Amino acid sequence: MTESIAAPLEWARKWLATPKKQYMNGQWIDGNSKEQWSVKDPSNGDLLCHFNMADSDQVEQMAQQAHQTHDEQVWAKSNRDSRAKLLRDIATLIRSNVEKLAVLESLANGKLYSESLEGDIPTCADIFDYYAGWVDKFYGETCPVEEGYLNYTTKEPVGVCGLIAPWNFPLYQASLKIAPALAMGNTVIIKPSEYTPLTAIYLMELIDQELSVPKGVINLLLTGGQAANQLTLSHHVHKISFTGSTGVGQKIVQNSGISNLKSATLELGGKSPCIFFEDTPNLDSAIDRAFDVMFSHKGEKCSEPTRFLIHESIYDYVLNALIEKANGVKCGNPFAADAQQGPQCNEMQFNKIMSYIEIGKQEAELVAGGYADTEGDNAKGFYIRPTIFSNVSPSCRIAQEEIFGPILCCTPFATTEEAVTMANDTAFGLAAGIYTSNVSRAHKVAEQIDAGMLFINRYGCYGLSSPFGGFKQSGWGKEMAIHSLSSYTKSKSVWVYYGDQ
């Protein structure tokens, strides 16, 4: 551990000892559930902090209060410059506290400190700056209608937005929801995962202490289970933005139907393929990139390439290179300078991944990893070796079901048609990668693959000006770019008759 990490870690230990509460209508309040939740360090099982969850009644109370704030239009009718300024001020707060936020993120999630410090947290600031720029640039239009009429549309805030962030990219995913929702004039209820609420709590503390925000515009909900379900059932919530499992996403759709038909943006699961054709350019670099994207963040990413489809002529070479890389990875404490992979986020996820490894051993050939890395300093943590299965049939469970961990399935193919068929042979359609020197084939295969994002010759390209989202059971709608703004607004058509009376 370096001195640069020691200081924010020491700060974090002191901060974790302070009470953790809900934030509603501009005030910090205790959760009124009898259930006390403990946030634990996945690297060793130590208690980080605890808090009382909100129960269903308190969730509904927060929804009603947010609804009242929205009806009063204290934010919806606010000056657009003031909205943009708030978003930029939040970006500044994040940048001014990047080390503290990065430490809290890695403590609760288990991802490497470098992954939080160099990637996740700085990008959160960029998100708020990006959407600050959209505040006065997303608006209605005039429509070409028959003579004697003027028709125009307006963009209005959708209302109260329930923003449910996952545990794998806690503050990053929360920021992708908060920023566009506020930019369009909505009031928000942020619900981080109970496993990783630390960065959301601290950012809310900073906003409360440093910035002037009308009461009730930003609310923080700490809860889970059935109480969290109330957020999606409440008639006082008009939109849900959720990132997480497909099963929960389906439940949110059901809840929308039996409540007020609230709209939903759902960023769900994936089982993304990465196709290596025989003419893959810079093959060694392609292997390095695809491996890094697959196993970074402990494999707990929805868009990671969990299925490598490799042309039979290069299959052995690629597989051997992957095995060598996997065997060389050092699992360790997220704050250790030599660690290359941290622990899985929580015990439930650790057990799920280990169960899939056992399933995989019955279905395919295990060629790397396949066991928990819990020796020495890792003894009390949820560490799992990077695991690779070879000759995986497309029908195998490990090839069909989202595992959300460091497990890679490798399958050979002979023809382009076979590769496309295997790539599409899942219930998911989030992302896909294509490596080839043949530009015509690249475009043709990209057109044929049923996924929301295609990466040609470099897997995992993301930018705030490009939409993020998938097809099929990978979700509804898009995040990032202009595409997310429509989901945080409602369009109104206004007709004016100026012809003869």
N, C-alpha and C positions, 0 to 999 in steps of 0.2 A: 504494500500500500504506500503510495507516494504522499508527500506532505500536502500536495494540492487537493487530494481527496480527503485527507484526515480532517481538515478544517470544516468542510461542509458536512461530513459525517458526524462530527461532534455537535455541530449546530442541530442536525436532524435529531440526534438522541434527546436533546433538550426540548425541541419542539414537539416530539412525539409524546412527551410527558404531560403536555397541556391538554385540556379537555377538547374533545372533538364533537361538534354539534351540527344540527341542521341549520340552514340559513333560509328564513322565510320572512318576506315582507320587510327586509332590511334589518332583521334581528337574528341573533344566534339563539337557538332554543334546543333543549334536550329532546332526543327522540323519546316518544312515550310508550314504546313497546317494552315489554318485560324481557325481550330477547336482547342480550348484550353480545355484540359481534366483536370478535378478536381478529385483528389484522396481524398476520404472522410473516416472518422473514422466511422465504422458501429455501434460503441457503442453509439454514440451520434449525428452523422451527421456532425460533425465539419470538416472543410476543413483541410487536412493534407498538400497538396501541389498541384501545377498545372504545366502543361507543354504543349507546342505545339506539337501536334502529327505530325508524318511524313505523307505526302500525298503519293499517288501512285507513283508519279515521283521520290520522294526521296527514297521510298522503292526500286524501280528499280535501282536507282543510287547506293544504298548500295549493291544490288545484283551484279551489274556489277563490282564494286570495289572489292568485295570479290572474284568474279570469276577471275579477273585479278591477285589477290594475289595468288589464287590457281594455276593458269597457270604458275606463276613465281616459284612455288614449293618451296617457302621460308620456308614453314612448312612441306610439304609433304616429302621433301628430307632432312629434318633436322635430326640431330643425335638423335637416340632413347633415349639416356640418357638425352638429353636436354628436350625432350618431357616429360619423366617421372619426371624430376626435376620440370618442370613447374606445373604439376598436384600436386605434393607434396607440392610445395610452395603455391598453391592456397588452399590446405587443411590447411596449417599452418595459412594462412591469416584468414580463416573462424574460426579456433579454437581461434585465438587471438582476434577475434571480435565477439565472439558468443553472448554476451549479447546485443550488439548493433543490430546485425542482428535479434535476437529473438524479440527485442522490435519493430523493423520496421515490422517484419512479423505479429505480433499480432495487431499492430496499423491498418494496412491496411486490414487484413483478418478477425479479430475478434476472432480468436482462442485464447484459454488460453495461457498466457505467459509461463506457465509451459510446455504446449504442444510444443511450439516453442523452448524453452530453453533446455528441457531435451530430446526431440525427434528429431524434424525436422532438426534444424540447425547442431547439432553435427553429424548427419547422413550424411549431405552434405559433411562434411570434410572427412568422411569415404569413401564416393563414389569416391572422387578424389584420395585418397590413393589407393583404390582398383584398379582403372583402370590404375594408374601409374604402377602397377605391371604387367599389361597385355601388355604394350607397346612392349616388346621384346619376347612375348610368343604366339602371334597370328600370324601365318604365313602360307605359302603354304605347298605343299606336293609333293612327287613324286608319279606318278600313274603307276600301273602295266599294261604296254601295250606290244604289240608284239615285238619280237626281232628285233634289228636294229633301234629302236627308243628310245629316252628318252623323257618322257613327265613329265612336272612339272607345278605346278600352283603357282601363286604369288597373294598376297593380296595388293591391291592398294587403296588409299583413294578414296572415291566416288566423292568428290569435295566440292561444297558449300552446307552446311547443314543448312536449315531453321529450327530452334528449337523453337517450340511454346509451352510455358508452361502455365498451368492453374492457376486459382486464389485460388484453395483450398490448394495446397501444393506448393507455388510459387518457393522458392529456391530449395527445395528438387527435384521437378520434373525437374527444369532447370538443376540441377547438374547431374541427371540421363542421360541427353542428351548431355550436354557440355563435360563431362569427357570422355566418350567413343569416341565421335567425334574427340576431340583433340588428344586422345591417338593414333588413327589410321591415323593422319596426315591431317585431313580435316580443312577447314576454316569454321567458324560458324557465323551465324546471330541469336542472341538470341532475341526472342520476348516474353517478359513476358505479362501476362494479364494487360490491362490498369487499372484494379481495384487494382492490387497488384504488382506494379513494383518496390517497394522501395528496397527490398533486392537485386534484380538484379542490380539496379543502383548503390547501395553502394558497392557491390562486384566488379563491373566493375571499380568503382573509386579506390578501393584498388589495383586491378590488375594494373591499369594504373599508379598509384603512386609508387607502391612497386616492381613490377616485370618487367622484360624485355621480351616483347612479340613482334614479328615482326608485323609491321603495317598491318592491314587488316585481321589478322588471327582471332581475336575475335571482333565482332561487336554487338552493342546493339541497337535494334529497338523498339521505343516506338510509338505504333500506334494501331489502331483497325478498325473494320468495313471493308469497301471496300478496303482501303489502305492495310490492313493486308492480304486481299485476293490476292493482287498482289504478295506477297511473294510466294504463292502457284502456281501462274500462270507464274512467271518469268522463262524464258529459261536459265537464268544464275544460277538458284538454281537446284541442282541435287538430293537433298533428303529433305523430310519433315519429321520431327518427331513431332507428335502432341498428346497432351493429352487433352481431353475435351469431348464434347458431340458427340453422334453418328451422329446427323444431320450435324454438321460441318465436321466430319470425312468423311462423304459421299460426301460433297462438295469438299473436298481436293482430293478425288479420281477422281471426275469429272474434276477438274482443271488439274490434272496430265495428263489425257487423251487428253485434248485439248491444252496442252503446249508441254513439252518435255518428257513425260512419266517418270517423276521423280519418284523415289521410295518413299514409305511412310511407316513409322511405326506409327500405330494408336492405342492409348490406350484410349478406349472409355467408354461407359456407362455400367452399371450393374444393376441387380435386383437379387442379390445373395440370395439363400436360406440357412438356417441353420436348419438341421433336428435333432430333439431331439427324439430318440427312447426311448421306455419304460425302457430300461436298461442303460440309460445314467449314466456313472460313475460320482461320486461326483456331483450330480445334482445341488446343491446350488452353487458350484464353477463354474460349467458350465454356469449357468444362469448369474452369476456375470460377467464372462468373455465375454459372447456373448452380454450382455447388454452394457458393457463398450465399446466394439469394435463398436457396432452399433451407440451409441450416442456420442462417443468422436468426437472432431473436429466439433461439431454441426450437425453431420450426413452428412457432406459435403465430402463424400468419395465414390469413384466409387465401391470399393470392399466390402463395409460394408454389413452385413447380414440384408437386409431390410425385408426379409420374414422369419419368424420363423414357421417352420412346426413341430408341436408338437403331439406326440402320444396321442390319446384320453385318455389313462389311467392316464396320468400325466398332461393333458392340464390345468385343473383348477389350480393345484398347481403352475405350471410354470407361468401361466398368472397372478395370484395374486401376485407372487413374483416380476414380471416385473412391475406391476402397482405400488406396494409399492416403488420400486426403482425409477420409473419415477416421482412419486409425491414428492420424497425427494430431487430431483435435484434442486440446486440453480442456476438460471441464473443471470449473473452479469458481470460487467466490467472485461475484460480479465486479468487486472492487480490486481484485488481484491483478497486477500488471500483466501477468502471463496467462490469464484465463482467456479462453477463446469461445467458451459456451457456458452460460449460467444455468441455474436450476429451472425446472418447469415451474410455472407460476404457483401452483397449489397442489395439495395432496390428491385431490379428486382428479385433476388432469394427469398427474403422474401415474396414478393407478389405471386410468383409461388408456394411456399410451402403452404401459406395460402389458395390459391385456391384449392390445392389438399386436404387440410383438409376439405373444404366444399364438395368436391366430395366424400371423404371418408364417411362423415356423411350420405350421401344418399345411400351408398353402403354397409356399414358394421356398426358394433357397436363400438362407441367411448368409450373407457374405461379409458383413461388417457390423460391429456393434451388437445390439440385441440384448443389452443388459444394463442395469442401473450402475452408474459410476459413483459408488458410495464408499470408497476406501479413504482412509486417512482423514484429511480435513473436510472431505465431502460426506462424511458418515451420516450426518443428520439432515442432509439436504435432499432435494428432489431432482437429482442429476441423472440423466439418461444419455448414454453414448449415442453419437450419430449412427443411425442404423440403416443398412441398405439390404434390400431383398432383390434377388436376380430372378430372371425368367418368370416374372409375375404375369399370370394370365389376366386378361381384362375382366374376367368374371370373378376374380378373387375379392373378398371383402376388403382387403387392404388396398385394392385398386379402385374400389367403388365408394367407400365410406370415408368421410373426413375424419382424420385422426388428430390433427392439430398438434403435431409434435415432430421430433427429428427422425422421421421414418420416410425413406425414399424407396419407391418401387421402380425397378428398371425392367423394360420389356423390349425385345428385338422386333423389328419389322422388316419386310422385304420390299414392299411397294408403297408408293405415295398414297394410293387408295386405302391400303391397310392402315397406314398411320393415321389418316383422317378419320377412318371408322373408329379406331381405338380412342382417338382423342375425344370424339363426341360421345363415346359410350359411357356416359355417367349422367346422373341427375343434375349435375352442376354445370355452370358455364360462366365462370368468373373471368379466367385469364388463360392464355396459352402462349407458348414460345415456339418459334420456328428458326432453325439455324440452317441456312443454305446459301450457296453462292449464286444460285439460279434465281434471278429477280422475278421472272415470270412465274416460276413455281411458288415463290414466296407469296406473291399477291394472290395467286389462285388458291393456295391452301388457306391463307388468311380469310378469304371469302367463304371457304367451305366450313371452317371451324365455327361452331356455335358457342361463342364466348364473347363477353363484353369488351375484353381488352386483348389485343394481340401484340406480341413483342417479337420483332424480326431481328435476328442476329445480336440481340442483347436483351436478355430477360430482365424484366422489372424496371421499366422506365415510367416515372411518375412526375407530374408537374401540376401545380395548382390551376393552370389554365386548361387542363385536359380532364375530361370526365372520368370518374372512377365508379365502376359498377358492373354487374354481370347479368347474365340471362338465366333462364330456367330457375332452378331452386337456389341460385346464388343471389337472388334478391330482386327488389323493385326500385327503380329510379337510379339516380346518379348523385354522387357527391363530387365536390370540387367544381371549379369553373363556373360559368354562367348557368350550367345545367342544374345546379343545386338550388338556385334562387327561385325558380318557378315553384318548387315544392314548399317554399316558405312564404308564398304569396297566393292570393286568389285573384283571378281576372274578372273584372266587371265590364260588361258591354253597355255603353250608353248611346241611345238613339235620340237625335234632335231633328224634329221636323220643321223645315223652314219654307215649305211650299205654300201654295194657296190654301187659305183656311176655309 
